[in-house]
Amino acid sequence: MKLAREIADDGRFVRQPNRFTDPLGPPEPGRYRLYASYACPWAQRVLIVRALLRLEDVLDVVIVDPIRDEKGWRVPGGDPEYLSELYHATDPGYQGRYTVPCVWDTREGRIVTNDFPRITLDLETTWGASPDLYPERLRPDIDIMNDRLYHGLNNAVYEAGFARGQQAYEEAVARVFSTLDSLEVRLSRSEFLFGSTLTESDVRLYTTLARFDTVYYSHFKCSVRRLTDYPALWAYARRLYAIPAFRDTTDFDHIKRHYYMTQTDLNPSRIVPVGPDLDWTL
């Protein structure tokens, strides 16, 4: 995983910057190809937005194998055999992790972007019109919420799981549950994060919630409380799961096999746990 490069001297996990950050051009059938994983929360965001905006005809998708090895993500069908080949075709000197999601430009033969926070926003503002997941009137509030979600939850679970020091771990876990506690209050009186309007922020929150009890609670030691211990958050997560774009891109088998079989520094046995037995239907 080359993860050691992202561990600071004090044991904190510091995520690598995204290398490719060009904006997507206008939609053009056959030109852009999204490489994604059902296991990865950052990639699932793009899959959800692609489905919600009905962009399947203008954004092709390749789902990589959930089991990643030292060569990175394997591409079923072998064209290319590994995602790393596209990274090195774009930047021969690239030395970071090979991440999903990324978008390949088939016309120019390069990765346009692996900048996961921007990909969905580009799709919402320049590719899709309905539903409006990033309405102009709410953009300042959505941006604030997205930043809060990233630092308090989306990335904080990784900071807890990959920490190499007790203090770093405890600080990350404290942020995770402080954020969940405040979201529980907010969602106890609101259908979505912004009232009755489904937004980009809901997509970002969902992909972490979908993995919480299955992976983050045990594998990443975020074990103060489970998602199912939060009545409002659990009901909210299931409301989102009932929407086909969320449900059809949520693959718990891929999620469990990826985390437990790939992150061998955390799970050397590579044994995939049975359960938890959760009913995601309303």
Secondary structure, 3 states (H helix, E strand, C coil): CCHHHHECCCCCECCCCCCCECCCCCCCCCCEEEEECCCCHHHHHHHHHHHHCCCCCCCEEEECCCCCECCECECCCCCCCECHHHHHHHCCCCCCCCCCCEEEECCCCEEEECCHHHHHHHHHHHHCCCCCCCCHHHHHHHHHHHHHHHHHHHCHHHHHHCCCCHHHHHHHHHHHHHHHHHHHHHHCCCCECEECECCHHHHHHHHHHHHHHHHHCCCCCCCCCCHHHCHHHHHHHHHHHCCHHHHCCCCHHHHHHHHHHHCCCCCCCCCCCCCCCCCCCC
